[in-house]
Amino acid sequence: MQLNESEIYTSEEAQKLLKISDSTFRRLIKRGVLRAAKIGGQYRVLGRHILLLLSPDLPQKVRKAYEKVVEKL
């Protein structure tokens, strides 16, 4: 699957791209590590936010929060 920064992805597509479970996806949103909008009861994620999460140049605060989430897995 190709990741486009201006495209909007469903929660299932984002989970597939990030290779994470639904519970981890929701945890990342709750902690502010991943930005998503809830539309009609379903989450939508902008490709830019997925790329930011995957980028090695993450801001320090986001990186620490992400590491805490991963530690709990």
CHARMM-style PDB file with segment names, atoms N, HN, CA, C and O in Angstrom:
ATOM      1  N   MET     1       0.847  -1.189   0.000  1.00  0.00      PROA
ATOM      2  CA  MET     1       0.000   0.000   0.000  1.00  0.00      PROA
ATOM      3  C   MET     1       0.885   1.242   0.000  1.00  0.00      PROA
ATOM      4  O   MET     1       1.821   1.350   0.792  1.00  0.00      PROA
ATOM      5  N   GLN     2       0.582   2.163  -0.885  1.00  0.00      PROA
ATOM      6  HN  GLN     2      -0.179   2.075  -1.529  1.00  0.00      PROA
ATOM      7  CA  GLN     2       1.317   3.418  -1.007  1.00  0.00      PROA
ATOM      8  C   GLN     2       0.750   4.441  -0.026  1.00  0.00      PROA
ATOM      9  O   GLN     2      -0.468   4.567   0.107  1.00  0.00      PROA
ATOM     10  N   LEU     3       1.621   5.167   0.653  1.00  0.00      PROA
ATOM     11  HN  LEU     3       2.610   5.065   0.545  1.00  0.00      PROA
ATOM     12  CA  LEU     3       1.195   6.172   1.621  1.00  0.00      PROA
ATOM     13  C   LEU     3       1.324   7.560   1.006  1.00  0.00      PROA
ATOM     14  O   LEU     3       2.408   7.970   0.590  1.00  0.00      PROA
ATOM     15  N   ASN     4       0.203   8.275   0.954  1.00  0.00      PROA
ATOM     16  HN  ASN     4      -0.677   7.942   1.292  1.00  0.00      PROA
ATOM     17  CA  ASN     4       0.165   9.618   0.381  1.00  0.00      PROA
ATOM     18  C   ASN     4      -0.150  10.601   1.507  1.00  0.00      PROA
ATOM     19  O   ASN     4      -1.128  10.419   2.231  1.00  0.00      PROA
ATOM     20  N   GLU     5       0.662  11.630   1.658  1.00  0.00      PROA
ATOM     21  HN  GLU     5       1.457  11.778   1.069  1.00  0.00      PROA
ATOM     22  CA  GLU     5       0.490  12.545   2.791  1.00  0.00      PROA
ATOM     23  C   GLU     5      -0.789  13.368   2.743  1.00  0.00      PROA
ATOM     24  O   GLU     5      -1.243  13.842   3.784  1.00  0.00      PROA
ATOM     25  N   SER     6      -1.381  13.551   1.573  1.00  0.00      PROA
ATOM     26  HN  SER     6      -1.012  13.165   0.728  1.00  0.00      PROA
ATOM     27  CA  SER     6      -2.598  14.355   1.491  1.00  0.00      PROA
ATOM     28  C   SER     6      -3.871  13.513   1.456  1.00  0.00      PROA
ATOM     29  O   SER     6      -4.971  14.060   1.381  1.00  0.00      PROA
ATOM     30  N   GLU     7      -3.736  12.209   1.510  1.00  0.00      PROA
ATOM     31  HN  GLU     7      -2.842  11.764   1.572  1.00  0.00      PROA
ATOM     32  CA  GLU     7      -4.898  11.329   1.496  1.00  0.00      PROA
ATOM     33  C   GLU     7      -5.408  11.076   2.918  1.00  0.00      PROA
ATOM     34  O   GLU     7      -4.649  11.137   3.885  1.00  0.00      PROA
ATOM     35  N   ILE     8      -6.705  10.790   3.020  1.00  0.00      PROA
ATOM     36  HN  ILE     8      -7.321  10.740   2.234  1.00  0.00      PROA
ATOM     37  CA  ILE     8      -7.314  10.487   4.311  1.00  0.00      PROA
ATOM     38  C   ILE     8      -7.518   8.976   4.396  1.00  0.00      PROA
ATOM     39  O   ILE     8      -8.057   8.365   3.473  1.00  0.00      PROA
ATOM     40  N   TYR     9      -7.085   8.376   5.508  1.00  0.00      PROA
ATOM     41  HN  TYR     9      -6.647   8.873   6.257  1.00  0.00      PROA
ATOM     42  CA  TYR     9      -7.149   6.933   5.694  1.00  0.00      PROA
ATOM     43  C   TYR     9      -8.131   6.561   6.798  1.00  0.00      PROA
ATOM     44  O   TYR     9      -8.289   7.293   7.775  1.00  0.00      PROA
ATOM     45  N   THR    10      -8.784   5.421   6.631  1.00  0.00      PROA
ATOM     46  HN  THR    10      -8.655   4.827   5.837  1.00  0.00      PROA
ATOM     47  CA  THR    10      -9.656   4.895   7.679  1.00  0.00      PROA
ATOM     48  C   THR    10      -8.774   4.323   8.776  1.00  0.00      PROA
ATOM     49  O   THR    10      -7.565   4.178   8.596  1.00  0.00      PROA
ATOM     50  N   SER    11      -9.378   3.999   9.909  1.00  0.00      PROA
ATOM     51  HN  SER    11     -10.360   4.117  10.055  1.00  0.00      PROA
ATOM     52  CA  SER    11      -8.596   3.420  11.007  1.00  0.00      PROA
ATOM     53  C   SER    11      -7.993   2.085  10.584  1.00  0.00      PROA
ATOM     54  O   SER    11      -6.857   1.778  10.948  1.00  0.00      PROA
ATOM     55  N   GLU    12      -8.741   1.287   9.818  1.00  0.00      PROA
ATOM     56  HN  GLU    12      -9.663   1.537   9.522  1.00  0.00      PROA
ATOM     57  CA  GLU    12      -8.233  -0.012   9.374  1.00  0.00      PROA
ATOM     58  C   GLU    12      -7.036   0.153   8.440  1.00  0.00      PROA
ATOM     59  O   GLU    12      -6.060  -0.591   8.542  1.00  0.00      PROA
ATOM     60  N   GLU    13      -7.109   1.121   7.536  1.00  0.00      PROA
ATOM     61  HN  GLU    13      -7.902   1.725   7.453  1.00  0.00      PROA
ATOM     62  CA  GLU    13      -5.992   1.370   6.621  1.00  0.00      PROA
ATOM     63  C   GLU    13      -4.769   1.870   7.381  1.00  0.00      PROA
ATOM     64  O   GLU    13      -3.646   1.441   7.114  1.00  0.00      PROA
ATOM     65  N   ALA    14      -4.991   2.773   8.322  1.00  0.00      PROA
ATOM     66  HN  ALA    14      -5.903   3.121   8.539  1.00  0.00      PROA
ATOM     67  CA  ALA    14      -3.876   3.304   9.120  1.00  0.00      PROA
ATOM     68  C   ALA    14      -3.225   2.206   9.950  1.00  0.00      PROA
ATOM     69  O   ALA    14      -2.001   2.146  10.061  1.00  0.00      PROA
ATOM     70  N   GLN    15      -4.047   1.336  10.533  1.00  0.00      PROA
ATOM     71  HN  GLN    15      -5.042   1.384  10.443  1.00  0.00      PROA
ATOM     72  CA  GLN    15      -3.512   0.224  11.320  1.00  0.00      PROA
ATOM     73  C   GLN    15      -2.678  -0.703  10.453  1.00  0.00      PROA
ATOM     74  O   GLN    15      -1.633  -1.193  10.880  1.00  0.00      PROA
ATOM     75  N   LYS    16      -3.138  -0.939   9.245  1.00  0.00      PROA
ATOM     76  HN  LYS    16      -3.987  -0.541   8.897  1.00  0.00      PROA
ATOM     77  CA  LYS    16      -2.402  -1.807   8.322  1.00  0.00      PROA
ATOM     78  C   LYS    16      -1.070  -1.171   7.943  1.00  0.00      PROA
ATOM     79  O   LYS    16      -0.047  -1.854   7.900  1.00  0.00      PROA
ATOM     80  N   LEU    17      -1.075   0.136   7.667  1.00  0.00      PROA
ATOM     81  HN  LEU    17      -1.906   0.691   7.702  1.00  0.00      PROA
ATOM     82  CA  LEU    17       0.154   0.835   7.312  1.00  0.00      PROA
ATOM     83  C   LEU    17       1.156   0.851   8.463  1.00  0.00      PROA
ATOM     84  O   LEU    17       2.358   0.685   8.256  1.00  0.00      PROA
ATOM     85  N   LEU    18       0.650   1.051   9.675  1.00  0.00      PROA
ATOM     86  HN  LEU    18      -0.326   1.186   9.843  1.00  0.00      PROA
ATOM     87  CA  LEU    18       1.523   1.117  10.850  1.00  0.00      PROA
ATOM     88  C   LEU    18       1.834  -0.256  11.440  1.00  0.00      PROA
ATOM     89  O   LEU    18       2.726  -0.397  12.278  1.00  0.00      PROA
ATOM     90  N   LYS    19       1.083  -1.271  10.990  1.00  0.00      PROA
ATOM     91  HN  LYS    19       0.359  -1.157  10.310  1.00  0.00      PROA
ATOM     92  CA  LYS    19       1.233  -2.647  11.485  1.00  0.00      PROA
ATOM     93  C   LYS    19       1.011  -2.712  12.994  1.00  0.00      PROA
ATOM     94  O   LYS    19       1.823  -3.250  13.746  1.00  0.00      PROA
ATOM     95  N   ILE    20      -0.134  -2.136  13.410  1.00  0.00      PROA
ATOM     96  HN  ILE    20      -0.794  -1.698  12.799  1.00  0.00      PROA
ATOM     97  CA  ILE    20      -0.500  -2.129  14.819  1.00  0.00      PROA
ATOM     98  C   ILE    20      -1.933  -2.624  14.984  1.00  0.00      PROA
ATOM     99  O   ILE    20      -2.707  -2.654  14.027  1.00  0.00      PROA
ATOM    100  N   SER    21      -2.270  -3.007  16.198  1.00  0.00      PROA
ATOM    101  HN  SER    21      -1.641  -2.983  16.975  1.00  0.00      PROA
ATOM    102  CA  SER    21      -3.624  -3.477  16.494  1.00  0.00      PROA
ATOM    103  C   SER    21      -4.563  -2.292  16.706  1.00  0.00      PROA
ATOM    104  O   SER    21      -4.134  -1.142  16.800  1.00  0.00      PROA
ATOM    105  N   ASP    22      -5.853  -2.605  16.780  1.00  0.00      PROA
ATOM    106  HN  ASP    22      -6.202  -3.540  16.704  1.00  0.00      PROA
ATOM    107  CA  ASP    22      -6.857  -1.575  17.018  1.00  0.00      PROA
ATOM    108  C   ASP    22      -6.656  -0.916  18.375  1.00  0.00      PROA
ATOM    109  O   ASP    22      -6.795   0.301  18.501  1.00  0.00      PROA
ATOM    110  N   SER    23      -6.329  -1.713  19.395  1.00  0.00      PROA
ATOM    111  HN  SER    23      -6.216  -2.701  19.293  1.00  0.00      PROA
ATOM    112  CA  SER    23      -6.142  -1.141  20.735  1.00  0.00      PROA
ATOM    113  C   SER    23      -4.927  -0.211  20.775  1.00  0.00      PROA
ATOM    114  O   SER    23      -4.966   0.824  21.440  1.00  0.00      PROA
ATOM    115  N   THR    24      -3.863  -0.562  20.080  1.00  0.00      PROA
ATOM    116  HN  THR    24      -3.831  -1.403  19.539  1.00  0.00      PROA
ATOM    117  CA  THR    24      -2.687   0.298  20.026  1.00  0.00      PROA
ATOM    118  C   THR    24      -3.008   1.574  19.253  1.00  0.00      PROA
ATOM    119  O   THR    24      -2.577   2.661  19.635  1.00  0.00      PROA
ATOM    120  N   PHE    25      -3.756   1.440  18.178  1.00  0.00      PROA
ATOM    121  HN  PHE    25      -4.106   0.557  17.867  1.00  0.00      PROA
ATOM    122  CA  PHE    25      -4.184   2.591  17.387  1.00  0.00      PROA
ATOM    123  C   PHE    25      -4.954   3.580  18.256  1.00  0.00      PROA
ATOM    124  O   PHE    25      -4.673   4.779  18.237  1.00  0.00      PROA
ATOM    125  N   ARG    26      -5.912   3.084  19.009  1.00  0.00      PROA
ATOM    126  HN  ARG    26      -6.140   2.111  19.025  1.00  0.00      PROA
ATOM    127  CA  ARG    26      -6.712   3.948  19.874  1.00  0.00      PROA
ATOM    128  C   ARG    26      -5.870   4.556  21.000  1.00  0.00      PROA
ATOM    129  O   ARG    26      -6.083   5.706  21.385  1.00  0.00      PROA
ATOM    130  N   ARG    27      -4.929   3.795  21.517  1.00  0.00      PROA
ATOM    131  HN  ARG    27      -4.756   2.861  21.204  1.00  0.00      PROA
ATOM    132  CA  ARG    27      -4.045   4.290  22.572  1.00  0.00      PROA
ATOM    133  C   ARG    27      -3.172   5.431  22.051  1.00  0.00      PROA
ATOM    134  O   ARG    27      -2.967   6.421  22.753  1.00  0.00      PROA
ATOM    135  N   LEU    28      -2.661   5.301  20.832  1.00  0.00      PROA
ATOM    136  HN  LEU    28      -2.828   4.497  20.261  1.00  0.00      PROA
ATOM    137  CA  LEU    28      -1.839   6.358  20.242  1.00  0.00      PROA
ATOM    138  C   LEU    28      -2.646   7.642  20.056  1.00  0.00      PROA
ATOM    139  O   LEU    28      -2.130   8.742  20.253  1.00  0.00      PROA
ATOM    140  N   ILE    29      -3.909   7.493  19.679  1.00  0.00      PROA
ATOM    141  HN  ILE    29      -4.328   6.599  19.519  1.00  0.00      PROA
ATOM    142  CA  ILE    29      -4.775   8.658  19.522  1.00  0.00      PROA
ATOM    143  C   ILE    29      -5.056   9.297  20.877  1.00  0.00      PROA
ATOM    144  O   ILE    29      -4.972  10.516  21.029  1.00  0.00      PROA
ATOM    145  N   LYS    30      -5.388   8.468  21.852  1.00  0.00      PROA
ATOM    146  HN  LYS    30      -5.456   7.478  21.729  1.00  0.00      PROA
ATOM    147  CA  LYS    30      -5.723   8.970  23.191  1.00  0.00      PROA
ATOM    148  C   LYS    30      -4.565   9.749  23.811  1.00  0.00      PROA
ATOM    149  O   LYS    30      -4.779  10.753  24.491  1.00  0.00      PROA
ATOM    150  N   ARG    31      -3.342   9.283  23.574  1.00  0.00      PROA
ATOM    151  HN  ARG    31      -3.169   8.468  23.022  1.00  0.00      PROA
ATOM    152  CA  ARG    31      -2.165   9.946  24.151  1.00  0.00      PROA
ATOM    153  C   ARG    31      -1.657  11.109  23.312  1.00  0.00      PROA
ATOM    154  O   ARG    31      -0.701  11.783  23.695  1.00  0.00      PROA
ATOM    155  N   GLY    32      -2.287  11.345  22.179  1.00  0.00      PROA
ATOM    156  HN  GLY    32      -3.064  10.797  21.868  1.00  0.00      PROA
ATOM    157  CA  GLY    32      -1.890  12.467  21.348  1.00  0.00      PROA
ATOM    158  C   GLY    32      -0.702  12.206  20.456  1.00  0.00      PROA
ATOM    159  O   GLY    32      -0.156  13.139  19.866  1.00  0.00      PROA
ATOM    160  N   VAL    33      -0.289  10.962  20.344  1.00  0.00      PROA
ATOM    161  HN  VAL    33      -0.732  10.204  20.823  1.00  0.00      PROA
ATOM    162  CA  VAL    33       0.846  10.619  19.496  1.00  0.00      PROA
ATOM    163  C   VAL    33       0.421  10.616  18.029  1.00  0.00      PROA
ATOM    164  O   VAL    33       1.202  10.981  17.149  1.00  0.00      PROA
ATOM    165  N   LEU    34      -0.806  10.207  17.774  1.00  0.00      PROA
ATOM    166  HN  LEU    34      -1.440   9.911  18.488  1.00  0.00      PROA
ATOM    167  CA  LEU    34      -1.355  10.164  16.428  1.00  0.00      PROA
ATOM    168  C   LEU    34      -2.616  11.013  16.396  1.00  0.00      PROA
ATOM    169  O   LEU    34      -3.520  10.816  17.209  1.00  0.00      PROA
ATOM    170  N   ARG    35      -2.682  11.950  15.468  1.00  0.00      PROA
ATOM    171  HN  ARG    35      -1.949  12.110  14.808  1.00  0.00      PROA
ATOM    172  CA  ARG    35      -3.862  12.808  15.345  1.00  0.00      PROA
ATOM    173  C   ARG    35      -4.874  12.148  14.429  1.00  0.00      PROA
ATOM    174  O   ARG    35      -4.531  11.671  13.347  1.00  0.00      PROA
ATOM    175  N   ALA    36      -6.119  12.124  14.867  1.00  0.00      PROA
ATOM    176  HN  ALA    36      -6.398  12.511  15.746  1.00  0.00      PROA
ATOM    177  CA  ALA    36      -7.198  11.546  14.078  1.00  0.00      PROA
ATOM    178  C   ALA    36      -8.484  12.301  14.367  1.00  0.00      PROA
ATOM    179  O   ALA    36      -8.646  12.904  15.427  1.00  0.00      PROA
ATOM    180  N   ALA    37      -9.390  12.256  13.405  1.00  0.00      PROA
ATOM    181  HN  ALA    37      -9.258  11.766  12.544  1.00  0.00      PROA
ATOM    182  CA  ALA    37     -10.705  12.876  13.573  1.00  0.00      PROA
ATOM    183  C   ALA    37     -11.741  11.768  13.583  1.00  0.00      PROA
ATOM    184  O   ALA    37     -11.662  10.825  12.796  1.00  0.00      PROA
ATOM    185  N   LYS    38     -12.703  11.884  14.468  1.00  0.00      PROA
ATOM    186  HN  LYS    38     -12.767  12.650  15.108  1.00  0.00      PROA
ATOM    187  CA  LYS    38     -13.770  10.899  14.528  1.00  0.00      PROA
ATOM    188  C   LYS    38     -14.953  11.437  13.740  1.00  0.00      PROA
ATOM    189  O   LYS    38     -15.548  12.450  14.107  1.00  0.00      PROA
ATOM    190  N   ILE    39     -15.283  10.761  12.672  1.00  0.00      PROA
ATOM    191  HN  ILE    39     -14.800   9.938  12.374  1.00  0.00      PROA
ATOM    192  CA  ILE    39     -16.361  11.186  11.783  1.00  0.00      PROA
ATOM    193  C   ILE    39     -17.366  10.047  11.675  1.00  0.00      PROA
ATOM    194  O   ILE    39     -17.033   8.955  11.214  1.00  0.00      PROA
ATOM    195  N   GLY    40     -18.591  10.309  12.101  1.00  0.00      PROA
ATOM    196  HN  GLY    40     -18.861  11.196  12.476  1.00  0.00      PROA
ATOM    197  CA  GLY    40     -19.623   9.280  12.031  1.00  0.00      PROA
ATOM    198  C   GLY    40     -19.286   8.042  12.833  1.00  0.00      PROA
ATOM    199  O   GLY    40     -19.664   6.933  12.454  1.00  0.00      PROA
ATOM    200  N   GLY    41     -18.583   8.215  13.930  1.00  0.00      PROA
ATOM    201  HN  GLY    41     -18.275   9.115  14.238  1.00  0.00      PROA
ATOM    202  CA  GLY    41     -18.229   7.090  14.790  1.00  0.00      PROA
ATOM    203  C   GLY    41     -16.990   6.328  14.346  1.00  0.00      PROA
ATOM    204  O   GLY    41     -16.611   5.340  14.976  1.00  0.00      PROA
ATOM    205  N   GLN    42     -16.349   6.780  13.260  1.00  0.00      PROA
ATOM    206  HN  GLN    42     -16.656   7.582  12.749  1.00  0.00      PROA
ATOM    207  CA  GLN    42     -15.145   6.117  12.772  1.00  0.00      PROA
ATOM    208  C   GLN    42     -13.998   7.117  12.700  1.00  0.00      PROA
ATOM    209  O   GLN    42     -14.201   8.288  12.378  1.00  0.00      PROA
ATOM    210  N   TYR    43     -12.791   6.643  13.003  1.00  0.00      PROA
ATOM    211  HN  TYR    43     -12.627   5.692  13.265  1.00  0.00      PROA
ATOM    212  CA  TYR    43     -11.627   7.511  12.948  1.00  0.00      PROA
ATOM    213  C   TYR    43     -11.133   7.659  11.515  1.00  0.00      PROA
ATOM    214  O   TYR    43     -11.201   6.726  10.716  1.00  0.00      PROA
ATOM    215  N   ARG    44     -10.636   8.854  11.211  1.00  0.00      PROA
ATOM    216  HN  ARG    44     -10.581   9.613  11.860  1.00  0.00      PROA
ATOM    217  CA  ARG    44      -9.985   9.154   9.941  1.00  0.00      PROA
ATOM    218  C   ARG    44      -8.649   9.804  10.266  1.00  0.00      PROA
ATOM    219  O   ARG    44      -8.554  10.650  11.156  1.00  0.00      PROA
ATOM    220  N   VAL    45      -7.611   9.393   9.525  1.00  0.00      PROA
ATOM    221  HN  VAL    45      -7.688   8.706   8.803  1.00  0.00      PROA
ATOM    222  CA  VAL    45      -6.257   9.884   9.777  1.00  0.00      PROA
ATOM    223  C   VAL    45      -5.683  10.435   8.481  1.00  0.00      PROA
ATOM    224  O   VAL    45      -5.755   9.785   7.438  1.00  0.00      PROA
ATOM    225  N   LEU    46      -5.120  11.617   8.546  1.00  0.00      PROA
ATOM    226  HN  LEU    46      -5.061  12.145   9.393  1.00  0.00      PROA
ATOM    227  CA  LEU    46      -4.463  12.213   7.396  1.00  0.00      PROA
ATOM    228  C   LEU    46      -3.105  11.531   7.209  1.00  0.00      PROA
ATOM    229  O   LEU    46      -2.385  11.293   8.178  1.00  0.00      PROA
ATOM    230  N   GLY    47      -2.770  11.225   5.980  1.00  0.00      PROA
ATOM    231  HN  GLY    47      -3.356  11.418   5.193  1.00  0.00      PROA
ATOM    232  CA  GLY    47      -1.511  10.545   5.678  1.00  0.00      PROA
ATOM    233  C   GLY    47      -0.300  11.256   6.250  1.00  0.00      PROA
ATOM    234  O   GLY    47       0.677  10.616   6.638  1.00  0.00      PROA
ATOM    235  N   ARG    48      -0.361  12.574   6.302  1.00  0.00      PROA
ATOM    236  HN  ARG    48      -1.154  13.094   5.986  1.00  0.00      PROA
ATOM    237  CA  ARG    48       0.739  13.378   6.855  1.00  0.00      PROA
ATOM    238  C   ARG    48       1.027  12.992   8.307  1.00  0.00      PROA
ATOM    239  O   ARG    48       2.185  12.969   8.724  1.00  0.00      PROA
ATOM    240  N   HSD    49      -0.025  12.689   9.078  1.00  0.00      PROA
ATOM    241  HN  HSD    49      -0.966  12.708   8.739  1.00  0.00      PROA
ATOM    242  CA  HSD    49       0.157  12.338  10.485  1.00  0.00      PROA
ATOM    243  C   HSD    49       0.747  10.936  10.642  1.00  0.00      PROA
ATOM    244  O   HSD    49       1.489  10.668  11.587  1.00  0.00      PROA
ATOM    245  N   ILE    50       0.415  10.060   9.720  1.00  0.00      PROA
ATOM    246  HN  ILE    50      -0.188  10.278   8.952  1.00  0.00      PROA
ATOM    247  CA  ILE    50       1.021   8.724   9.735  1.00  0.00      PROA
ATOM    248  C   ILE    50       2.503   8.844   9.405  1.00  0.00      PROA
ATOM    249  O   ILE    50       3.338   8.215  10.056  1.00  0.00      PROA
ATOM    250  N   LEU    51       2.831   9.644   8.402  1.00  0.00      PROA
ATOM    251  HN  LEU    51       2.153  10.155   7.874  1.00  0.00      PROA
ATOM    252  CA  LEU    51       4.237   9.851   8.040  1.00  0.00      PROA
ATOM    253  C   LEU    51       5.028  10.487   9.176  1.00  0.00      PROA
ATOM    254  O   LEU    51       6.187  10.139   9.400  1.00  0.00      PROA
ATOM    255  N   LEU    52       4.407  11.414   9.891  1.00  0.00      PROA
ATOM    256  HN  LEU    52       3.465  11.697   9.710  1.00  0.00      PROA
ATOM    257  CA  LEU    52       5.075  12.052  11.020  1.00  0.00      PROA
ATOM    258  C   LEU    52       5.414  11.024  12.087  1.00  0.00      PROA
ATOM    259  O   LEU    52       6.486  11.073  12.690  1.00  0.00      PROA
ATOM    260  N   LEU    53       4.497  10.096  12.316  1.00  0.00      PROA
ATOM    261  HN  LEU    53       3.627  10.057  11.826  1.00  0.00      PROA
ATOM    262  CA  LEU    53       4.725   9.045  13.316  1.00  0.00      PROA
ATOM    263  C   LEU    53       5.866   8.129  12.887  1.00  0.00      PROA
ATOM    264  O   LEU    53       6.633   7.664  13.730  1.00  0.00      PROA
ATOM    265  N   LEU    54       5.986   7.866  11.603  1.00  0.00      PROA
ATOM    266  HN  LEU    54       5.363   8.244  10.918  1.00  0.00      PROA
ATOM    267  CA  LEU    54       7.015   6.967  11.088  1.00  0.00      PROA
ATOM    268  C   LEU    54       8.369   7.644  10.884  1.00  0.00      PROA
ATOM    269  O   LEU    54       9.385   6.970  10.712  1.00  0.00      PROA
ATOM    270  N   SER    55       8.379   8.967  10.903  1.00  0.00      PROA
ATOM    271  HN  SER    55       7.553   9.514  11.042  1.00  0.00      PROA
ATOM    272  CA  SER    55       9.591   9.725  10.636  1.00  0.00      PROA
ATOM    273  C   SER    55      10.613   9.581  11.760  1.00  0.00      PROA
ATOM    274  O   SER    55      10.246   9.599  12.935  1.00  0.00      PROA
ATOM    275  N   PRO    56      11.888   9.440  11.411  1.00  0.00      PROA
ATOM    276  CA  PRO    56      12.923   9.374  12.452  1.00  0.00      PROA
ATOM    277  C   PRO    56      13.159  10.721  13.123  1.00  0.00      PROA
ATOM    278  O   PRO    56      13.855  10.780  14.137  1.00  0.00      PROA
ATOM    279  N   ASP    57      12.609  11.792  12.595  1.00  0.00      PROA
ATOM    280  HN  ASP    57      12.045  11.744  11.771  1.00  0.00      PROA
ATOM    281  CA  ASP    57      12.798  13.132  13.152  1.00  0.00      PROA
ATOM    282  C   ASP    57      11.606  13.577  13.981  1.00  0.00      PROA
ATOM    283  O   ASP    57      11.236  14.751  13.955  1.00  0.00      PROA
ATOM    284  N   LEU    58      11.002  12.654  14.714  1.00  0.00      PROA
ATOM    285  HN  LEU    58      11.303  11.700  14.735  1.00  0.00      PROA
ATOM    286  CA  LEU    58       9.856  13.001  15.552  1.00  0.00      PROA
ATOM    287  C   LEU    58      10.272  13.973  16.639  1.00  0.00      PROA
ATOM    288  O   LEU    58      11.381  13.877  17.166  1.00  0.00      PROA
ATOM    289  N   PRO    59       9.407  14.895  16.977  1.00  0.00      PROA
ATOM    290  CA  PRO    59       9.710  15.761  18.117  1.00  0.00      PROA
ATOM    291  C   PRO    59       9.912  14.903  19.373  1.00  0.00      PROA
ATOM    292  O   PRO    59       9.298  13.846  19.520  1.00  0.00      PROA
ATOM    293  N   GLN    60      10.751  15.357  20.243  1.00  0.00      PROA
ATOM    294  HN  GLN    60      11.251  16.215  20.124  1.00  0.00      PROA
ATOM    295  CA  GLN    60      11.129  14.587  21.432  1.00  0.00      PROA
ATOM    296  C   GLN    60       9.922  14.171  22.271  1.00  0.00      PROA
ATOM    297  O   GLN    60       9.874  13.036  22.745  1.00  0.00      PROA
ATOM    298  N   LYS    61       8.973  15.039  22.462  1.00  0.00      PROA
ATOM    299  HN  LYS    61       9.012  15.961  22.077  1.00  0.00      PROA
ATOM    300  CA  LYS    61       7.805  14.727  23.289  1.00  0.00      PROA
ATOM    301  C   LYS    61       6.993  13.581  22.686  1.00  0.00      PROA
ATOM    302  O   LYS    61       6.556  12.679  23.400  1.00  0.00      PROA
ATOM    303  N   VAL    62       6.799  13.622  21.405  1.00  0.00      PROA
ATOM    304  HN  VAL    62       7.153  14.356  20.825  1.00  0.00      PROA
ATOM    305  CA  VAL    62       6.033  12.579  20.736  1.00  0.00      PROA
ATOM    306  C   VAL    62       6.786  11.256  20.781  1.00  0.00      PROA
ATOM    307  O   VAL    62       6.185  10.201  20.985  1.00  0.00      PROA
ATOM    308  N   ARG    63       8.082  11.312  20.592  1.00  0.00      PROA
ATOM    309  HN  ARG    63       8.570  12.169  20.426  1.00  0.00      PROA
ATOM    310  CA  ARG    63       8.891  10.098  20.614  1.00  0.00      PROA
ATOM    311  C   ARG    63       8.810   9.421  21.990  1.00  0.00      PROA
ATOM    312  O   ARG    63       8.679   8.199  22.067  1.00  0.00      PROA
ATOM    313  N   LYS    64       8.885  10.198  23.071  1.00  0.00      PROA
ATOM    314  HN  LYS    64       8.992  11.190  23.010  1.00  0.00      PROA
ATOM    315  CA  LYS    64       8.802   9.629  24.418  1.00  0.00      PROA
ATOM    316  C   LYS    64       7.446   8.984  24.653  1.00  0.00      PROA
ATOM    317  O   LYS    64       7.368   7.893  25.218  1.00  0.00      PROA
ATOM    318  N   ALA    65       6.377   9.645  24.228  1.00  0.00      PROA
ATOM    319  HN  ALA    65       6.440  10.531  23.769  1.00  0.00      PROA
ATOM    320  CA  ALA    65       5.031   9.090  24.390  1.00  0.00      PROA
ATOM    321  C   ALA    65       4.888   7.806  23.586  1.00  0.00      PROA
ATOM    322  O   ALA    65       4.295   6.841  24.067  1.00  0.00      PROA
ATOM    323  N   TYR    66       5.420   7.780  22.375  1.00  0.00      PROA
ATOM    324  HN  TYR    66       5.902   8.564  21.984  1.00  0.00      PROA
ATOM    325  CA  TYR    66       5.354   6.589  21.533  1.00  0.00      PROA
ATOM    326  C   TYR    66       6.112   5.433  22.198  1.00  0.00      PROA
ATOM    327  O   TYR    66       5.626   4.302  22.205  1.00  0.00      PROA
ATOM    328  N   GLU    67       7.280   5.704  22.749  1.00  0.00      PROA
ATOM    329  HN  GLU    67       7.674   6.623  22.743  1.00  0.00      PROA
ATOM    330  CA  GLU    67       8.068   4.660  23.404  1.00  0.00      PROA
ATOM    331  C   GLU    67       7.335   4.093  24.609  1.00  0.00      PROA
ATOM    332  O   GLU    67       7.413   2.892  24.865  1.00  0.00      PROA
ATOM    333  N   LYS    68       6.634   4.924  25.348  1.00  0.00      PROA
ATOM    334  HN  LYS    68       6.571   5.900  25.140  1.00  0.00      PROA
ATOM    335  CA  LYS    68       5.853   4.437  26.500  1.00  0.00      PROA
ATOM    336  C   LYS    68       4.753   3.493  26.047  1.00  0.00      PROA
ATOM    337  O   LYS    68       4.499   2.474  26.689  1.00  0.00      PROA
ATOM    338  N   VAL    69       4.099   3.831  24.938  1.00  0.00      PROA
ATOM    339  HN  VAL    69       4.306   4.659  24.417  1.00  0.00      PROA
ATOM    340  CA  VAL    69       3.047   2.974  24.405  1.00  0.00      PROA
ATOM    341  C   VAL    69       3.635   1.638  23.963  1.00  0.00      PROA
ATOM    342  O   VAL    69       3.061   0.586  24.245  1.00  0.00      PROA
ATOM    343  N   VAL    70       4.749   1.670  23.289  1.00  0.00      PROA
ATOM    344  HN  VAL    70       5.216   2.524  23.060  1.00  0.00      PROA
ATOM    345  CA  VAL    70       5.376   0.443  22.793  1.00  0.00      PROA
ATOM    346  C   VAL    70       5.854  -0.426  23.958  1.00  0.00      PROA
ATOM    347  O   VAL    70       5.769  -1.652  23.884  1.00  0.00      PROA
ATOM    348  N   GLU    71       6.352   0.185  25.023  1.00  0.00      PROA
ATOM    349  HN  GLU    71       6.422   1.181  25.084  1.00  0.00      PROA
ATOM    350  CA  GLU    71       6.817  -0.575  26.188  1.00  0.00      PROA
ATOM    351  C   GLU    71       5.698  -1.397  26.804  1.00  0.00      PROA
ATOM    352  O   GLU    71       5.942  -2.489  27.316  1.00  0.00      PROA
ATOM    353  N   LYS    72       4.483  -0.888  26.761  1.00  0.00      PROA
ATOM    354  HN  LYS    72       4.285  -0.001  26.344  1.00  0.00      PROA
ATOM    355  CA  LYS    72       3.350  -1.570  27.375  1.00  0.00      PROA
ATOM    356  C   LYS    72       2.825  -2.726  26.539  1.00  0.00      PROA
ATOM    357  O   LYS    72       1.972  -3.482  27.004  1.00  0.00      PROA
ATOM    358  N   LEU    73       3.316  -2.878  25.318  1.00  0.00      PROA
ATOM    359  HN  LEU    73       4.010  -2.264  24.940  1.00  0.00      PROA
ATOM    360  CA  LEU    73       2.826  -3.961  24.448  1.00  0.00      PROA
ATOM    361  C   LEU    73       3.371  -5.284  24.865  1.00  0.00      PROA
ATOM    362  OT1 LEU    73       3.064  -6.302  24.245  1.00  0.00      PROA
TER     363      LEU     73
END
